[in-house]
Every structure is written in C-alpha cells, then in structure tokens.
Amino acid sequence: MRQQTQMELIRELLAHHAAGTTQLADDVLALPAEVYIGQGHWRAEQEALFRRRPVVACLSGAVAMPGDYVSLTAGGVPVVVVRGDDGVLRGFRNVCRHRASSVVSGCGSGAASLRCPFHAWTYRLDGSLLARPQAGEGFAGTDESDLGLVPVAVGEACGLVFVRAEGDEPIDASRLVGDAAVDLGDFGVGGYVPFDRWESSWPCNWKLLVDTFLESYHVFSLHRATVGRYYLSQPMTYKGYGPNLRFQTCQKSILELAEVPEDEWDLLSRATVEYLIAPNTILSHSVDHFAVYQFLPTAVDHTDVIMTLYTPEPVTDCTRPHYERTLELHQRVGAGEDFPQAVKIQQSLDSGLVTETLVGRHEVALVHFHRALDELLDDKSWRIRERQNP
C-alpha cells in the first residue's frame, strides 16, 4: 500500500477519533432471515455467485511452479488449478472420469501427475489421461483421449488466481479485481508464498462467517481476552471497489501518531488491512503475512473454510516458530471466538422465530457487502429491505 494512501487513511482515522465519530452508511440495513436460511436464496447464490461467477482459488504463489496445485469446491463442484510442465495454468473439475472420486485433495507442489487414490487413474498436468493401472481389458471400447479431466476456466491477475466451475467464457481476472488492483500491486501479492493451510467446517451459512470479518464493532467485547487488548473497535472506515472492498482494523497504538510527524507515519505496522474479493474471499494483511480465507458453502447451513497463511519469503527454520504462532492465533480467534458466534446466530435464525438481523450504519463494510451481493444476484425477489435510521 503506497505511503500516500496510508497517510490519507491515518488522517481520516485520527480525525474521527478526535471528533468521537466514525464512518456511517446512509441507512440501517435489515437482513431478512431468509438471506441466511432460505433454500431458494441459497440455490440462487450457488448458481449466480459460485458457479457462473469466478471465485478466488489461491494466490499466484501457491501455483507458481510446474506441478503446483490447489483444490477447492466452487458452487459444490470440486475443482483444481494446476501449473503445467509448460508453465501454463489450467483448471479442471477435480473429478476422476472413472467413478467420479476426487482426484486430489488439498494442495501440493512439484507433482509429476495427478493420481486418483480410489483406483489410481492418473492424469498428466494438462489433464489428459496417463494411466489406468491393472485395468486390463476392463475398459475395452473406450477412447482414452476422451477420458481426460474436464477443463474449467481459470484467470490470473494482481497475484490472484480465479476459477469458474461452469461456463466456457474466458475469465477477465483484471476486471474482477477492479480498482483494488492498485493496493494489491503495491503489496506485491503475487510474490507471497504459502506456508500452511488450515481447513475447518462450520454448521452455518457462509455469509455469517464473512460477516465476522467486516466490522470491528465486536472487537472490544468478543475479543477482549485476545486481540481486543490491542485493537480499536472504532472508528471504522472502509472503501468500496464495486463488489469488492477494503476494510482496516487499527491497533490502539495508531493513536500515538497524532503526535508524530506525518512523514514518519506507517499504517501497516499498526493495523490489519483486509480486502474482500467478491463473493467469498478475504485477504487479511497483518504486518508480515497475508491470511487468505475462503468460505465455501456446501449447504445453506454448512460452510467449509480454508485459511492459507502466505508469507513474503519462504519460511526458514528461524522464522518457522513465529509463523506457527501466527497461524495458531488465527485459529484461536477464528475457531475459538468468531466462528462459534456465527453458529449461534444460525441456530437462532433456524428457530423460525427470528425474522431479521440488523446491520448498523457504523458497520459500513458489512452494509456494502450485503448490498453488493444483492446486486450480484440481480434477483428482485430477494432484494434486501432497508430501514431508515430513526
């Protein structure tokens, strides 16, 4: 993030703090329970947001070399992106052409081929079928050239790799990143490399998990025993980039900059800066790493979460303990504090007696997120109702 942007953000935050104010949306937002529990709404999201629209698969550093691959699900469809021997990035349905098992799991590096664990059908990095061990004449009459992995569209820009589960149209990755490209380019996102990956599953709607990232209002309360000791709950400010956004949560030490010359200001050492890349990916930058969170819905009330910790340089024996502690902190805050709240909210909404939740005007990034999703769905029957602030 360039120095001018950091200075503008710090000026804005210090001015809000001095005045006892914060950035406000135009209106309070009422979110009908159906947004989180409605089967019809969820099916519309799966189709429009996760199958027909590209989603982030990973940062470029995860698939930088031949044989590097990352798997995930998009709209319930298993997919994999892999760098070929020829340096070309390709995407495929992660589905074996034999019995439809997943060919690979998680992520990996330096693979010579992709091998299904069920019956060892093996595929080249370009997706073509390489081998069917011990099959004998069992598949006589089938044409091996027709039994390669089914390709899906991929795109890459600004250090982000996108994949789309359905549709043959090329992906315009630069358009998907939009104006966030300036910041991400300044960070050098494409040069970050993966350190470790944490996968978990939660019995709640995917948006409830994203919601926890997009407001710092809860920091003083929910995180009082962990990061709440160091971070401010307010003021909160954000910037929208179409359906994407930037949101920062500042350490209390940022207030000390009011007494420091502006040419010595540094936001990144005193704040966590997060980018939402619509619809479901959070890039969270803190000092010396990016934590990339992907929220992958598998049912209206169930979500798989992948968090990958990326570092600016490969981790060494000296830096490993630090990044292991960093990963543990993310797990402690997410799995121990944030995500259980999302599960409790899901339980309340599932009762059938809670008709809506409210998003305050000061929860500006959260307001932007839900309004942007509403526009992406482009379905008038699910338009979010807005409530005028009394």
C-alpha positions in Angstrom: 0.0 0.0 0.0 1.5 3.3 -1.1 2.5 5.9 1.5 0.0 8.5 0.3 -2.9 6.0 0.8 -1.6 5.1 4.3 -1.4 8.8 5.3 -4.9 9.5 4.0 -6.3 6.6 6.0 -4.5 7.7 9.2 -5.7 11.3 8.8 -9.2 10.0 8.4 -9.0 7.7 11.4 -7.4 10.3 13.7 -10.0 12.9 12.7 -12.8 10.5 13.5 -11.2 9.6 16.9 -10.7 13.3 17.8 -14.4 14.0 17.0 -15.7 10.8 18.5 -17.3 9.8 15.2 -16.9 7.0 12.7 -17.8 6.4 9.0 -21.6 5.8 8.6 -23.7 4.2 5.9 -26.8 6.0 4.8 -29.2 3.6 6.5 -29.6 0.8 8.9 -29.8 -2.5 7.0 -32.4 -5.1 7.9 -31.4 -8.5 6.7 -34.3 -11.0 6.4 -33.7 -14.4 8.0 -34.2 -15.9 4.5 -30.9 -14.4 3.5 -29.2 -16.9 5.8 -31.7 -19.8 6.0 -33.7 -19.8 2.8 -33.1 -22.7 0.5 -34.2 -20.8 -2.6 -31.9 -17.9 -1.7 -29.0 -20.3 -1.2 -29.6 -22.1 -4.5 -29.7 -18.7 -6.3 -26.3 -17.9 -4.7 -24.8 -21.2 -5.7 -25.8 -20.7 -9.3 -25.0 -17.0 -9.7 -22.1 -16.4 -7.3 -20.2 -19.7 -7.1 -20.8 -21.5 -10.4 -21.4 -18.8 -13.1 -19.1 -16.2 -11.4 -15.4 -16.9 -10.9 -14.1 -17.2 -7.3 -10.6 -16.9 -6.0 -8.8 -20.2 -5.9 -5.5 -19.0 -4.3 -2.7 -16.5 -4.6 -0.4 -16.9 -7.5 2.5 -18.1 -5.3 0.6 -21.3 -4.5 0.8 -22.4 -8.1 4.0 -20.7 -9.3 5.9 -23.8 -10.4 5.1 -26.8 -12.6 3.3 -29.4 -10.6 1.9 -27.0 -8.0 -1.8 -27.4 -7.5 -4.7 -26.2 -5.3 -8.1 -27.8 -4.9 -11.4 -26.4 -3.6 -15.1 -26.5 -4.3 -17.0 -23.8 -6.2 -20.8 -24.0 -6.1 -20.5 -27.6 -4.8 -18.3 -28.5 -7.8 -14.8 -29.9 -6.9 -12.2 -28.1 -9.0 -8.4 -28.0 -9.1 -6.0 -25.5 -10.6 -2.5 -26.7 -11.6 0.6 -25.3 -13.2 1.6 -27.5 -16.2 5.1 -28.6 -17.3 4.8 -25.9 -19.9 4.2 -23.2 -17.4 0.5 -22.8 -18.3 -2.0 -22.5 -15.5 -5.0 -24.8 -16.1 -8.2 -25.6 -14.2 -10.2 -28.8 -14.2 -13.1 -30.4 -12.4 -11.4 -32.4 -9.7 -13.4 -35.4 -10.6 -12.0 -38.7 -11.9 -13.5 -39.9 -15.1 -13.8 -43.4 -13.7 -16.1 -43.3 -10.7 -16.2 -39.5 -10.0 -14.0 -39.6 -6.9 -11.8 -36.5 -6.2 -8.5 -36.9 -7.9 -6.5 -34.8 -5.4 -7.1 -33.2 -2.0 -5.8 -30.0 -0.5 -2.8 -28.6 -2.2 0.6 -29.7 -3.3 3.8 -28.8 -5.1 6.0 -30.4 -7.7 3.6 -33.1 -8.7 4.5 -35.0 -11.9 0.9 -36.1 -12.4 -2.5 -36.1 -10.7 -3.4 -39.5 -9.3 -6.9 -40.5 -8.1 -6.5 -42.5 -4.8 -9.5 -44.8 -5.5 -8.2 -46.8 -8.4 -5.1 -45.0 -9.3 -6.3 -43.5 -12.6 -3.6 -41.0 -13.3 -3.7 -37.7 -15.3 -1.0 -35.6 -16.8 -0.7 -32.0 -15.7 -2.5 -30.9 -18.9 -5.5 -33.0 -17.8 -5.1 -35.9 -20.3 -5.4 -39.5 -19.1 -2.0 -41.0 -18.5 -2.7 -44.5 -17.0 -5.4 -46.9 -15.8 -3.3 -49.4 -13.7 -4.4 -53.0 -13.7 -7.5 -52.3 -15.8 -6.6 -54.9 -18.4 -9.5 -55.2 -20.9 -12.0 -53.7 -18.3 -12.5 -50.6 -20.4 -12.1 -52.0 -23.9 -14.0 -49.9 -26.4 -13.4 -46.6 -24.6 -11.2 -43.9 -26.1 -8.5 -42.7 -23.6 -8.3 -39.4 -25.4 -11.9 -38.7 -24.4 -11.3 -39.5 -20.7 -9.2 -36.6 -19.6 -10.2 -34.3 -16.8 -12.9 -31.9 -17.7 -11.4 -28.3 -18.1 -12.8 -25.3 -16.4 -11.9 -21.6 -16.9 -9.1 -20.0 -15.0 -7.7 -16.5 -14.9 -4.8 -14.7 -13.1 -4.3 -11.0 -12.2 -2.7 -9.0 -9.5 -1.4 -12.1 -7.7 -4.8 -13.7 -7.6 -5.9 -16.9 -9.3 -9.6 -17.2 -10.2 -11.5 -20.3 -11.3 -15.1 -20.8 -12.5 -16.9 -24.1 -12.2 -19.3 -23.6 -15.1 -19.2 -21.9 -18.4 -16.6 -21.7 -21.2 -16.1 -18.0 -21.4 -12.5 -16.7 -20.6 -12.1 -15.1 -17.2 -11.2 -11.4 -17.1 -9.4 -11.5 -13.8 -8.3 -7.9 -14.0 -11.9 -6.8 -14.2 -12.8 -9.0 -11.2 -10.0 -7.4 -9.1 -11.1 -3.9 -10.3 -9.7 -0.9 -8.5 -8.3 -3.0 -5.7 -5.5 -3.8 -8.1 -3.6 -0.7 -7.1 -3.4 -1.7 -3.5 -2.7 -5.3 -4.2 0.0 -4.4 -6.6 1.7 -2.2 -4.0 1.6 -5.1 -1.6 3.2 -7.4 -4.2 0.6 -10.1 -3.5 1.8 -12.2 -6.4 5.2 -12.7 -4.6 3.8 -14.2 -1.4 4.3 -17.9 -0.9 2.1 -20.4 1.1 3.3 -21.5 4.5 0.4 -23.6 5.8 -3.3 -24.3 5.2 -6.0 -24.7 7.8 -9.3 -26.3 6.9 -12.4 -26.4 9.0 -16.2 -26.9 8.7 -18.9 -24.9 10.4 -22.7 -25.6 10.6 -23.8 -22.2 9.5 -24.4 -20.1 6.4 -21.3 -18.8 4.6 -22.2 -15.2 4.9 -22.4 -15.3 8.7 -18.7 -16.3 8.7 -17.8 -13.5 6.3 -19.8 -11.0 8.4 -17.5 -11.5 11.3 -14.6 -10.1 9.3 -16.3 -6.9 8.1 -16.9 -5.0 11.3 -14.7 -4.2 14.2 -17.6 -3.2 16.4 -17.4 -6.6 18.2 -13.6 -6.4 18.9 -13.9 -4.8 22.4 -16.4 -7.4 23.5 -15.9 -10.7 21.8 -12.1 -10.5 21.6 -11.4 -8.8 24.9 -9.2 -11.7 26.0 -7.2 -11.9 22.8 -6.7 -9.2 20.1 -9.2 -6.8 21.8 -6.4 -5.8 24.2 -4.5 -4.3 21.2 -7.1 -3.2 18.6 -9.7 -0.5 18.5 -13.4 -1.2 17.9 -14.0 2.3 16.5 -13.6 4.3 14.4 -14.3 2.1 11.5 -13.7 3.2 7.9 -13.8 1.3 4.6 -13.6 1.8 0.8 -15.7 0.0 -1.8 -14.4 -1.2 -5.1 -17.5 -2.3 -6.9 -18.5 -5.6 -5.2 -15.0 -5.7 -3.5 -13.9 -3.6 -0.6 -11.0 -2.7 1.7 -11.5 -2.5 5.5 -9.0 -1.9 8.2 -8.9 -2.6 12.0 -6.4 -0.4 13.8 -4.2 -1.1 16.8 -4.7 1.3 19.7 -1.1 2.4 19.1 -2.2 4.2 15.9 -3.5 7.0 18.1 0.1 7.8 19.1 0.7 9.0 15.5 -1.3 12.2 16.3 2.0 13.3 18.0 4.3 12.1 15.2 5.3 13.9 12.0 3.4 12.7 9.1 6.5 11.7 7.1 7.0 9.1 9.9 3.5 7.6 9.7 3.2 3.9 8.9 -0.3 2.2 8.8 0.7 -1.3 8.0 2.7 -1.8 11.3 -0.3 -0.7 13.3 -3.4 -2.1 11.5 -4.8 -5.2 9.9 -5.9 -4.3 6.4 -8.4 -6.7 4.8 -9.7 -7.0 1.2 -12.9 -8.7 0.3 -12.8 -10.1 -3.2 -16.4 -10.9 -4.0 -18.1 -13.0 -3.2 -16.3 -15.1 -0.6 -12.6 -14.4 -0.2 -10.9 -12.3 2.5 -7.3 -11.3 2.1 -6.2 -10.2 5.6 -2.8 -8.4 5.8 -1.1 -8.1 9.2 2.5 -6.8 9.4 4.3 -9.7 7.8 1.8 -12.0 6.2 -1.5 -12.5 4.3 -4.1 -14.8 5.7 -6.4 -15.8 2.8 -9.8 -17.0 4.0 -12.1 -18.8 1.6 -15.7 -19.5 2.6 -17.1 -22.4 0.6 -20.8 -23.2 1.1 -21.8 -26.8 0.9 -25.4 -26.3 2.2 -27.5 -23.4 3.3 -26.4 -24.1 6.8 -22.9 -25.6 6.3 -19.6 -24.0 5.2 -16.1 -25.3 4.6 -13.4 -22.7 5.4 -9.9 -22.8 4.0 -7.4 -20.4 5.5 -4.0 -20.3 3.9 -1.1 -18.3 5.5 1.1 -16.7 2.9 4.5 -15.1 3.7 6.6 -12.6 1.7 9.6 -15.1 1.7 9.7 -18.9 2.1 9.7 -19.8 5.8 13.0 -20.8 7.3 14.0 -22.7 10.4 14.4 -19.3 12.1 11.1 -17.8 11.1 9.0 -21.0 11.4 8.2 -20.7 15.1 6.9 -17.1 14.6 4.6 -18.1 11.7 3.4 -21.2 13.6 2.4 -18.9 16.4 0.7 -16.6 13.9 -1.3 -19.5 12.5 -2.3 -20.6 16.0 -3.5 -17.1 16.8 -5.7 -17.0 13.6 -7.1 -20.4 14.7 -7.7 -19.3 18.3 -9.5 -16.1 17.2 -11.5 -17.6 14.4 -12.3 -21.1 15.7 -12.5 -20.0 19.3 -14.3 -16.7 19.1 -15.6 -15.5 15.7 -17.0 -18.7 14.1 -18.8 -20.1 17.1 -20.8 -16.8 17.2 -21.9 -17.4 13.5 -23.1 -20.9 14.5 -25.1 -19.5 17.4 -26.7 -16.9 15.0 -27.6 -19.7 12.6 -29.3 -21.6 15.4 -31.3 -18.6 16.4 -32.4 -18.0 12.8 -33.3 -21.6 12.3 -35.7 -21.4 15.1 -38.2 -19.7 12.8 -39.0 -17.1 15.4 -36.3 -14.6 14.4 -37.3 -12.7 11.3 -34.3 -10.5 10.7 -31.0 -9.2 11.9 -29.9 -5.6 11.8 -26.6 -4.1 10.5 -25.9 -0.7 12.0 -24.9 2.4 10.0 -21.4 2.2 11.6 -20.9 -1.3 10.3 -20.2 0.2 6.9 -18.2 -2.6 5.2 -20.9 -5.1 6.2 -23.6 -2.9 4.7 -21.5 -2.7 1.5 -21.0 -6.5 1.4 -24.7 -7.3 1.6 -25.8 -4.6 -0.8 -23.2 -5.8 -3.3 -24.3 -9.4 -3.1 -27.8 -8.3 -3.6 -26.8 -6.6 -6.8 -24.7 -9.6 -8.0 -27.7 -11.9 -7.5 -29.8 -9.4 -9.5 -33.0 -11.1 -8.3 -35.7 -8.7 -7.2 -37.5 -11.3 -5.1 -34.5 -11.3 -2.7 -33.9 -7.6 -2.6 -32.7 -6.6 0.9 -35.0 -4.3 2.8 -33.5 -1.1 4.1 -34.7 0.5 7.3 -34.5 4.3 7.6 -32.5 5.3 10.7 -34.9 6.7 13.2 
